[in-house]
Amino acid sequence: MSDERPPAVEPVRGEDPEGMAPLAEHLRLSPDDPAAHNRSRNKLILLLLFGALPMLVVFIVVMTSLVNGPPEPGRGEASRSLGEVTRYCTYVARDDADYRLCLERTDARLPERERSNAGRYARGELLRCLPDAGPRCTLR
């Protein structure tokens, strides 16, 4: 048994002296390196934009809906009925006094049931005023 040792192998540049694969560039940089600092800052910005910001928006929407409560069930229907009554009265009124009286006394369900030209105009079935319309109806 001879005391011969194998010749020392010099590591190739970029290789680990123990014969391991070289480290990736981002692992070789020290934490004090400005490039590593910039990458960390950019990652934090991306995390905030795509992670925290959407969560903040969802939180605000949920809190707003909790404060306001559920929508009122007939709210959209009431505004549609009011619009129909206004169009109905515009079609049938002969003067301003007649128009105001019509707005005060007309039931919101009347334009739905009415089969006359005024009812059809109020529901949007007629797009123009016909000869039987009053002078307030200007879409002829």
C-alpha positions as CSV (number, residue, x, y, z in Angstrom):
1,M,0.0,0.0,0.0
2,S,1.5,3.1,-1.1
3,D,0.8,6.4,0.2
4,E,0.0,7.9,-3.1
5,R,-2.7,10.6,-3.3
6,P,-4.5,11.5,-6.5
7,P,-3.4,14.7,-8.0
8,A,-5.3,17.8,-6.8
9,V,-7.9,18.9,-9.3
10,E,-8.1,22.6,-9.6
11,P,-11.8,23.8,-9.7
12,V,-13.0,25.3,-13.0
13,R,-14.0,28.9,-12.7
14,G,-17.6,29.1,-11.4
15,E,-17.7,25.7,-10.0
16,D,-17.8,24.9,-6.3
17,P,-14.5,23.5,-5.1
18,E,-16.2,20.4,-3.7
19,G,-17.3,19.5,-7.2
20,M,-20.9,20.6,-7.0
21,A,-22.8,22.4,-9.7
22,P,-22.4,26.2,-9.8
23,L,-24.9,28.4,-7.9
24,A,-27.4,30.5,-9.9
25,E,-26.5,34.1,-10.1
26,H,-29.2,35.3,-7.8
27,L,-27.9,32.9,-5.1
28,R,-24.4,34.1,-5.5
29,L,-25.2,37.8,-5.0
30,S,-24.9,39.1,-1.5
31,P,-27.9,40.7,0.3
32,D,-26.1,44.0,0.3
33,D,-25.8,44.0,-3.5
34,P,-28.0,46.8,-5.0
35,A,-29.3,44.5,-7.7
36,A,-30.6,42.1,-5.0
37,H,-32.2,45.0,-3.1
38,N,-33.9,46.3,-6.3
39,R,-35.3,42.8,-7.0
40,S,-36.6,42.5,-3.5
41,R,-38.3,45.9,-3.8
42,N,-39.8,44.9,-7.1
43,K,-41.2,41.7,-5.7
44,L,-42.8,43.6,-2.9
45,I,-44.4,46.0,-5.2
46,L,-45.8,43.1,-7.3
47,L,-47.0,41.4,-4.2
48,L,-48.9,44.6,-3.2
49,L,-50.4,45.2,-6.6
50,F,-51.6,41.6,-7.3
51,G,-52.2,40.4,-3.7
52,A,-52.9,43.1,-1.2
53,L,-54.7,45.6,-3.5
54,P,-57.4,43.2,-4.7
55,M,-58.0,42.1,-1.1
56,L,-58.4,45.7,-0.1
57,V,-60.9,46.3,-2.8
58,V,-62.9,43.2,-1.8
59,F,-62.8,44.3,1.8
60,I,-64.2,47.8,0.9
61,V,-67.0,46.3,-1.3
62,V,-68.0,43.9,1.4
63,M,-68.0,46.6,4.1
64,T,-70.0,49.0,1.9
65,S,-72.6,46.4,1.2
66,L,-72.9,45.5,4.9
67,V,-73.3,49.2,5.8
68,N,-75.9,49.9,3.1
69,G,-77.8,46.6,3.5
70,P,-79.6,44.7,0.8
71,P,-81.3,46.6,-2.0
72,E,-84.9,47.4,-1.6
73,P,-87.0,44.9,-3.5
74,G,-89.3,47.2,-5.4
75,R,-86.9,50.1,-6.0
76,G,-86.3,49.6,-9.7
77,E,-90.0,48.8,-10.3
78,A,-91.1,52.0,-8.7
79,S,-88.9,54.2,-10.9
80,R,-90.1,52.3,-14.0
81,S,-93.7,52.8,-13.0
82,L,-93.1,56.5,-12.4
83,G,-91.5,56.8,-15.8
84,E,-94.5,55.0,-17.4
85,V,-97.0,57.3,-15.6
86,T,-95.0,60.4,-16.7
87,R,-95.1,59.2,-20.3
88,Y,-98.8,58.3,-20.1
89,C,-99.6,61.8,-18.8
90,T,-97.5,63.5,-21.4
91,Y,-99.4,61.6,-24.1
92,V,-103.0,62.3,-22.7
93,A,-102.6,65.8,-21.2
94,R,-104.1,68.8,-23.1
95,D,-102.5,71.5,-21.0
96,D,-100.3,72.0,-18.0
97,A,-103.1,71.8,-15.4
98,D,-104.4,68.6,-17.0
99,Y,-100.8,67.2,-16.9
100,R,-100.3,68.0,-13.2
101,L,-103.8,66.5,-12.4
102,C,-102.9,63.4,-14.3
103,L,-99.6,62.9,-12.4
104,E,-101.4,63.3,-9.1
105,R,-104.3,61.0,-9.8
106,T,-103.0,58.3,-12.1
107,D,-102.4,54.9,-10.5
108,A,-98.9,53.4,-11.3
109,R,-100.6,50.2,-12.6
110,L,-102.8,52.0,-15.1
111,P,-100.2,52.2,-18.0
112,E,-99.7,48.5,-17.7
113,R,-103.4,47.7,-18.1
114,E,-104.3,50.5,-20.6
115,R,-104.7,49.2,-24.1
116,S,-105.0,52.7,-25.7
117,N,-102.3,54.5,-27.6
118,A,-101.4,56.4,-24.4
119,G,-100.8,53.1,-22.6
120,R,-98.8,51.7,-25.5
121,Y,-96.7,54.9,-25.6
122,A,-96.1,54.7,-21.8
123,R,-94.9,51.1,-22.0
124,G,-92.6,51.9,-24.9
125,E,-94.5,50.0,-27.5
126,L,-95.1,53.2,-29.5
127,L,-92.0,55.3,-30.2
128,R,-93.8,58.3,-31.7
129,C,-96.9,60.2,-30.7
130,L,-99.9,59.6,-32.9
131,P,-102.6,62.2,-33.9
132,D,-104.7,61.4,-30.8
133,A,-101.8,62.7,-28.4
134,G,-102.0,65.9,-26.6
135,P,-99.7,68.9,-27.4
136,R,-97.2,68.0,-24.7
137,C,-96.2,64.9,-26.6
138,T,-93.6,66.2,-29.0
139,L,-92.1,63.0,-30.5
140,R,-94.1,62.9,-33.7
